[in-house]
Amino acid sequence: MRPLPLPDPGTPTLTSPARLLAWQGWRQRDVLAKSLVAGVVAMLASAAAPLLIGRAIDEGLTEGFGGPLFMWCGAMLGAAAVIVVAGIFNHIWDVENWVRASLSFSQLVGDKASRAGHAITRKLPTGEVVSAVANDALRVGDMFSMAGRFTGGVLAYVVVVAIMLSQHVQLGLVLALGIPAVAAVLALLVKPLQSRQTTQREATGRLTSLGADTVSGLRILRGIGGEDEFAARYARQSQEVRHQGVRVAVLQSVLDGLQVLLPGLLAALVLWLGARAAVRGEITSGQLVTFYGYAAFLAWPVQMATQMLQMVIRAVISSRKILDVLRVTEATPSAASPAGAPPAGAELADEASGLVLRPGRVVGLVSADPDASARVATRLGRLDDEAEAGTPVRLGGVLLADLDKDALRHRVVVSEATPHLFSGVLGEALDARGRATEADLLAAMVTADAHDVLDSVPGGLAGELPEKGRSLSGGQRQRVALARALLTEPEILVLVEPTSAVDAHTEARIAERVSEVRRGRTTLVVTASPLVLDHLDEVVLLDDDARVTTSGTHAELLARRDAHGAAYRAVVGRSMADDAAEDTETDLEGAAR
């Protein structure tokens, strides 16, 4: 089986569900063609069985035990062998079709979610994105897995009808017209089933979104005493999903029952008419067995056709949901013709604020409004083109939006204030670029003063982190995120409030170590903590309009006696007061213990 995920999931056609499904079919045409051939061979061999049985009976009745009878029995044995071998390969390729289609669409949705960033959650609920991967991609795969057997069933039906018409016109017409009539009756139930499935799909998406929101905000809900209300909402939506599921199941059960009943009635009619024809001498005993065998056999293609119709409908519904995700405009789309990459050591300049990061400098960014300085720092990484359209940023004189996005992500890394950790092995979660050795991981943990995390996670670097690192404290999560950012080793690293959740003593150690590790490489630290600012090469102060107003070392700015110095001392002084209050509270707690 071809390795998955694919190196390149391709660029899908987004004009309609049918075109999207056709695009995927062409992408996996090799395995799809093998499945079609195996399905046709297996079904045609199965269709030959009733004919061979009828000929063997006629030869046995006329010639007795002899060469002709044994010849037809040998032909039956050969057909059985073909059915077994073709069936094995057909099953293998059906599964591969399912896996290729399902995982390809899952990969497309995941790739779009990672590239679209927060833009995708602005357009769609989180539950819709999750359901697109967990449910919709699998339903699309079901259609591709059925394609080989369905095609074989259609060809088998055509061959069988031709054989029966050549042997007895009346019985051949009964089957030729009866099978489409049965399929038409079954098709009448498909449209209402589709409507109910769509309603159930939407209810399930809302339930997933509600569950994700409730779980992520559980701590807040507990704080305001809202757990019971939100649990009741989830319960009501769960009952709605159950109700819609029952409605789908009722109609599905009727459809499944008719798939057995109607072909069975048709087989009974063929047997009755065939018996009368045999009594009149119009057909032989062997032909009667053949006609009955075909009446029973054709129930199989009917069931497959009905199943295929249902799978196609579900695939179309699911592909619409997948298209909703794939059509989301990315927050930072890739440039059609990227500009040439500036040389290493180029300056990174924010035109709106006047901030210029010169190569090799470890710089602090201070503002009376922490949100303003965070916004300046965040846009240095080009995270939202629409929001940042009026605040252009250039690397080496080239707009970030004009550069190759993947290359930019490797050169400029922004670590935001709110740390987000992913579940999985701690060492793998730290090594975002998959190139760090164990020594590198340990060194980064020491730099971020996060060695205590190795003790709190069973197994250390080989231990498992739960979802969002919820087993860690806020300070531990922040330090792990800092270690992860350091391990990317970018040309330009931007750290937004990297020590806001730790105590003053830990903050001082982190400041000293980070400054030492990043010395000589362009680094911006957004903070108002004097413990951090004192270790930096330069500090830049923003005014109330988020414009650069002055710069210098921490000591120089503290010593200035002009308005800029007063503004700087006012911001840093508040931070010093907060640190002092925190240290006093810590000392009191220690004395109480």
N, C-alpha and C positions, 0 to 999 in steps of 0.2 A: 504494500500500500504506500502511496506517495506520502512523504513526510509532511506533517502538518504541525504548526501553521505554515501556510505558504509564505515564501520570502516576499512575494508581492501579491496582495489580494486583488489587484487590478483596479480599474476605474469603471464602476458600474454605470449602466444606463439608467437615468432617474426619471424618464419621461412618463412611465406607466408601469404597473405591476407586471403586465404581460412582457414588456420589453426587458424588465429586470430579470424575470425568470428565464427568458430566452437567452439573455446575456450569460447567465450562470450555466445554462445548458451547453452553450458553445464553449465556455471555459473548461468544462469537464467532458467534452465530446468524446475523448478517447475511452474513458471507462464507461460512458453512457452507451457508446456504440457496442462495446463488448457485452454489456448487459442486455441490450436489445437483441443481439445475435443469439446469446445463450437462452434468452426467454423465448424467442421464436422457435429455436430448435427443440427446447423442452416441451413446449405446447404442441407443436406439430407431431412430435413423437407420441405424446399423450393422445392426440386426436387419432393417430393411426391404430391405437389399441383396439377400439370397438370393431373397426373394419377387419383387422387381422383375426379377431375372435370369431366374427361371423363367417369369414372364409374357412377358418379351421373347422367350424361346426359343419358347414356344408360339405367339405371334403371328407370329414369323418363319416357323415351320414351316407354319402354316396360311394366312397372308396374303402371305408373301414380304416383299420390301423395300417398305414402304409407310408410311402415316401411323401406324398402330397401333404398329409396331415402333419408329419414331422417337420416338413419344410415351413409350413405356416406357424407351427409352434416355435421353430427356431427364429422366425421373423419376429414373433412376439417377444422372445427372449432378447433379441437384438434391440427392439424398441425400448424394452425395459432398461437395458444397459444405457442407451442414449438418454433416457429420461433421468436416470440417476446421475450420470456424469454431467449432463447439461444443467441439471438442477443444482448440483454442487457449485459449479462455476457461476451460475445465475445468482445464487444466494450470496456468494462472495462479492460479486460485482454490484449487487443491489445494496449490500451493506456499505461498500466503498462509495457508491453514489450518495447514500444518505450521509455518510461522514463528511465527504467532500463538500456537499452543498450546505449542510448544517454548520460546519465549522468555518466555511468560507464566509457565510453571512454573519456568523458570530464575530469573526475576525474583522469584517468590514464595520460592524457596529462598534466594536471595541476601539478600532482605529479612529473612527469618526469621533467617538466620545473623548478619546485622549487628545485629539487635535482640536476639537471644538471648544474644549475647556468649559468654562461656566456658561458659554453661550447655549449649550445644549439644555441645561437646566432652566434657562430663561424661556425656552420654547416648549419644552416637554417636561412632564412630571418624571421624577426619578424612576417611579414604578414602570412607566412605559419603556424606558431604556432598558431596565432590567428584564422586563418581559420579552423584549425584542430578542435578547440573547437566550433567555431561559426557556421560552416557549415558541416564539415565532420562527426562529431559525430552524428549530427541530421540525416544525410542521412543513416548512418548505422542503426540508430534506426528505420527508415522507413521500412527497410527490415524485421526486427523482428516483427514490428506491423502488417505486411501483412501476416505473416506465417500461422496463423490460418485460415484465409479466403481462402488463396490459397490452402492449404491442403484440406479443405472442398470442394472447387470447383473441384479439381482433382477427389476426391472420388465420388462426385455427377455426374461428367461426366461419369465415369465408370459404375455407377449404371444405369444411364439414357440410355446409349447405350445398356446395357444388356436387359433392359426392352423393348426397341424399337425393338431390334433384335428378341426378343421372340414373338412380336406381328406382325411385318411385316419386312421381311428380307431386301427388297429393300430400304424402308425408313430408316431402322436401319443402313444399310451400307452407305447411303447418309450422315447421321449425323456422323457415326463413322469415315468416311474418310474425310468428309467435314470440320469438326471442326479442325483436325490436319492440313489440307491444309490451312485453314484460319490462324491458328497460325504460320505456316511456312512462309506465305507471310508477315505477320507482323514482324516476326523475322528477315527478310532480312533488315529491316530498323533499327534494334537495333544496329548493329555494327557501321554504320556511325554515329548514334546518340551518341553512346558511345565516338567516336573519337571527336565529336564536344563538348560534355560535358567536356571531359578531357582538351581540349584547353581552354574552358571557365573557368574551374576551375583554370588553371594556370594563366590566365590573371587576374582573380579576386585576386589571391594571390599576384601577382605583384602590383596590384592597392592598396591592403591593406598595403603592405610594403611601397610603395611610400607615401601613406597618413600618415602612422605612422611616417616615417622619416621627412616628411615636417612639420607636426605639432610639433614634438619634437624639431626641429631645427628652428622654426619660428623666434625666437628672433635673431638668427645668420643670417638668411636670410635677415631680415630687416636691420641688420647692414651692410650687403654687397650689399643691393639693389637687392637681387635675388628673391624676392617674385613672380614677374611676370613670370620669367622663370620657376620656379618650379610649379607655378599654371598652366602654359601651359602644362608642362609635365603631371601633374595629369589629366588635361582635355583630353589630347591625349590618355592616358591610359584608362580613363573612356569611351571614344568613342570606344576604342578597346574592352572593356568589353561589351559595348552595342552591337557592331557589332557581337561579338561571341554569345551573348545572342539571337540576332535575328536569327542567323543561327541555333541555337538549337531550337528556338521556331518554325521556319518554318518546320523543320523535325518532331518536336513533334506534330504540328497541323495536318500534313499529317497522322502520325501514329494514332492520336486520331480519325481522320475522318474515316480511314479504319477500326478501331475497331467497328464503328457503321455500315458502309456500307457493309462490307463483311459478317458479321453475318446476316444482314438484307436480303442480296441477298440469303443467304443459307436458311433463314426462308421462303422466297418467293418460292424457289424451292421446299422445303418440302411441303408447302401448296398446290402447283400446283400438285405435284405427289400424295399427300394424297387425294386431291379432286377427282382425276381420279380413285384412288384405291377405294374410297368410292362409286363412281358411279358404278364401276364394282362389288361392293359388297364384296370386299376383306377385308375391314375394316368397322367398325361401325362409326356412326356419333361421338360418344363419343371418339373413338380412333383417329378420325381425329382431334378433338379438342386437345386431348392429344399430338399428334405428333406436331401440330402447337405450343402448349404451350412449348413443350420441345425444339423446334427449336428456339423459342424466349428466353427460359430460358438459353440455352447453350451459348448464346452470353455473358452472365454474367461471367461464368468461363473463357471464352476466354479473356475478358477484364482483369479479375483478373490475368490470366497467363501472359498476356502481361505486365501489371503493375508490377507484381512480377519480371519479367525478367529485366525490366528497373531498378527497385529498387535494384536488386542484382548487376547489372552492376555498378550503382552509388555507392553501398556499397563497391564493390571491389575497385573502383577508390579511394573512400574516405579512405578505410582501408589502401591503399598503402601510402597515405599522413600521416595517423596516425602512420603507421609503421616507416616512415622517422623520426618522432619525437621520438617514443619510442626506436628506435635503437641508438639514440645519446648516446655516452659514457659519463657518468657523470664525471664532473670535480673531484669529490671526491666520488668514489663508496664505498659502504659499504663493510667492510671486511667480507669474507666468514665465518671465525671463529675469532671473535674479541677477543683480549687479555683481560685479567682481568683488570678492572678499577683500576688505582692507588688510594690510599687513599686520602681523602680530605687534602689539604694543601701540595700537592706534588709540587715540583719545575717544572716550565715550562722553558725549555732550548732550545735555537736556536743554533745548532752546528756551522753553517756557520759563524755567527757573534760573537759567544761567549756570547751572552746575556742570563743571567739566572735571572728569576723572582722568588725571594724567597717569600714564603707565608707571607701575611699580610703587604707587603710594597707597598707604592704608589710611583712609579718610573717614571721619565721622560727619554725620549730617544731623544738625540740631534745629528744632523749631519749637516755638511756643505751642503750636498745634501739632501733636504727634501724628494725626491723620494726614496732615498736609505733607509732612516729610515722608510718610509711608507711601503716599501716592506718587511723589516724585521718584522714590526708589523703585517702586513696583513697575512704573512704566519704562524703566531702563531695560527691563527684560522683554518688552513687547508682548504683553499678555492680552491686550484688547485693542485692536486697530480702531474700532469705531469710537471707543471712549477716549482714545489717545490721539485722535485726528488733529485736534487743536493744540497738542503739546508734542511736537515732533522731537524725536531723539535720533542722533546720528552717531555712527561708529566710523571714525576716520573720515568724516564728512559725508558718509552715505547714510541715507535714511534706513532705519532698521527694517521698515516694511519692504524695502527693495532688496534686502539681502536674503540669501537662502536660509529658510527658517531652521532647518536641522543644524546647519553649521553655526547659526547664531546661538542656538540652545546649548551647544557645546562650549562656546566662547564666553557667554554671559549667563550666569546662574543667579536667580533671585530666590532667596529663602525668606518666605513671608513670616509675619509675626505669629500666626496661628499654625502650630505644627500639625501635620497630618501624617500619621504612620499607617502602614499597610500590614495586614495580617501575613504571617509566614515566618520563615526562619529569620532570626534577628540579623545574622550576618548578611543574608541576601537582601533584607530590607535596607540595610546600611549601604550596600554596594550597588547603587542605582545604575552604574554603567558597567558592572560585571567585569571589572579588571583588577580589583584590589586583592592583595594577599591578606592572610590572617594578621601578619605584622602591621600592615597598613590599617586594618580595621581596629586593632587594639590601640595603635598610635592615635587614631582619630578619636576614639572613645576617651583616651587620656586627655587629649587637647580640649575636648568638650566637657571634661570633668564628669564623664558619664560612666566611670568604671563601676559605680554601685549598681548600675543596671545589669551588669553581667552577673551579679550576685542575686538580683531579684528575679531574673528570668532563668528558670530551670534549664540547665544545659548551656548557659552562656551564649556565645555566638551561634551555637548550633540549636539553641532553644527556640520555641515557637512563640511568636507574638500574637495575641488575639486581635480581633478586629479593632482598628484605630488605636492599638496599643493601650486598651482600656485598663490593663492590669498595672500600668505605670502611673505614677503621679504626674501632675502637670509639669513640674520642673524636670522630671526625667524624660518625658516626651519631648520637651523643648531641647534638652541637651542631646538626645538621640537624633533629632532632626538637624541640629547643628553639626553633629559628627557626619551625618549623611551629606550635608552640603559641602563640608570640607573635603570629603572623599571624592567629589566630582572633579576637584582640582581644575577649575575653569581659569581662563585668562583673566576674567573679571568676575568677582564674587560680591554679591549684594546681600547683606544680612540685615533684616528688619527686626529690631528689638529682640536680639538673640538671647538676652539674659533677663527678660522681664519677669520670669516666673521662678527665679532662684534667689537665694539670700545673698547678702552683700559679700560675705567671705567667698562663697562659690563664684560670684560674679567677678571678683578681683582675680581669682585664679584663671578663670576662663579668658578674661580680657588679656592677661599677660601671655597666655599660651597661644591664643588665636593670633594676636599681633605678631608673635615670634614666627609662627608657622607661615603666615601670609606675608611676612616682610619681603619686599621686593616684587610682590605681585599685586595688581590693582584690586583694591578691596574697599567697599563702602559699607559702613556700619551706621544704621539709623538708631540713635539712642540719645538719651539725655543724661545718662549715668556718668558722673565724673570718674567713677572707678574704671570705666571702659575708655572714656575720652582721654584720660591721662596717658594711655599707652599708644595712642594713635599718632601718625606722622602729622596730620593736619585735621582741623575741625572747621566745617563750613556751617555758617548760621543763616537760616532763612528768616525773612521778615513775615509780617502778617499776610502779605500777598504771595507767599511761597516763592519769593525771589531771593537769590543769594545776595546777602548784604555785606558780609565780611568773612574772613577766614584767618586762620592762624593756629598755633598749637593751643592746647587746652590752657596751659599756664599763661600764654600771651593774652588770650582773650579774657581770662580772669583778671589780669593786671591792667587791662585797658580802662581808662577813666572817661571815655566818651559814651555816647548813647548806645553804640553797638556793644560795648563792654557791659553796660548796665542791663541791656536786654539779654545778653548771654548769661550773666550772673543770675538774673531772675529765673531763667529756665532751669539752669543747672542747680540753682539754690533750692528750687522746689524738689528736684530729684534727691538732693542731699538730705533735705528734711524728711522726705519719704523713707530714705534708707535708714536715717537715724531712728525714726519711729519704728521701723521694722526690726532694727537691732534691739531696741528697748523692749519690744514685745517678745522677741525671742529670748532675751535675758530673763524677763519676768516668768516666761513659761518654764525656762530651765530652773529658776529658783523654786518655782512651785513644785516641780517634780522632785 
